[in-house]
Amino acid sequence: MKPHFLVHDPKDSVGVAVVEIKSGDKLTGSCLENGAKFSVEAKEAIPLGHKVALKALNKGEDVIKYGIPVGMATQTIAPGQHVHVHNIKTKRW
C-alpha cells in the first residue's frame, strides 16, 4: 500500500504528505531512514508537500524534520493536524 506521508528521520515530529489528504483520512506513513511505519488520522485537509503532525506539539515546542528543529510551534498542534506557516515559525529570527 502506498504511504500517505513520508518521515525522513525516526526522531521527526512531522511527516510530509505525498498525496492530497482529506480530513478524517486514516493515514499511513513510512520512515525513509529505517522503514518504521506510522499511522495517524487526519484532523483536517493537508495539501501535497505540506507537513502532518505525528505527535502532539505544545506551543513553543520544536518541530522536528530531518532529525533537526525546523521551527517552533506557535500554538498547540494535535496529531494529524496540518503543520505549516499558520502554526509554526522559523527559529532563525
N, C-alpha and C positions, 0 to 999 in steps of 0.2 A: 504494500500500500504506500502510495506517495505521501510524504510528510506535508503538513500544512505550514510548518516553520522549521528553521534550522537554528541550532545553537552552535556557536563557534568554540566555546571552551566550557568544561564542566562547571566552572565557577560562575558562569554568566547568570544574571537575574532576568535576562530578556532573551527572546528568540526573534528571528527575522522571518516575517511572513513570506512564503514563496508562492502563495496563491491569494486571491481576494478572499477575505474571511468575513462571514456574516455573524451577527450577534446570535448567540446560542449554539453555534457550531461546536461540536466536540473535536478538539484539535489534538493532533499527534505531531511530535517533533523528534528530531534526531540530532545528536551532538556530532559535529564533524571530527572532533579530536579523538573521541573514544567510542562512538557508536551508541552511547547511552540514549534511552528513549524517554520522552517526556509526554505528558498529557495535561491538558487544561481546557476548560470551557470558556469560549469567547464571551466576554461581558458586553461587547459592542463590536461594530464593524471595524475591521483593520485592513487598510489598503496594502496591496502588494509592496514589499520592500520596507514596510514600517515594522516597528517592534511590538511584541506582545509580552506582557509581564508573566514570568513563570512563577513568581512568588510575591507575597505582599511586600510592598516597599513603603516605608514610613517617610513622611515629609522630612527632607534633609538627608535622607539615606542615599548612598552612592548607587547609581545604576551601572551594572557591570555587563560589558560586552567585550569580546575578545580576551576575557580574563582580566580586564583592567577597567577602572572607572571611566565612563564616557560622559557622565553628567550627574546631576543631583535631582532627586525628586522634589518638586515644588509643592506637592500635595500627596496625600496618601493614595497609593495605587494598589488595586486588588489584583490577584492572579487572574489572567485572562483579559485585562484591560489593555487598550491601545496606549502605547508609550511613545510620545513624540513631543514636539516643542510646546504643546499646551500643558504638559505636566512634568517636564524636566527642563533643566537649563544647564548650560556648559559650566564647568568649574574654572574655565580659563580667565573669566573676568566677572 
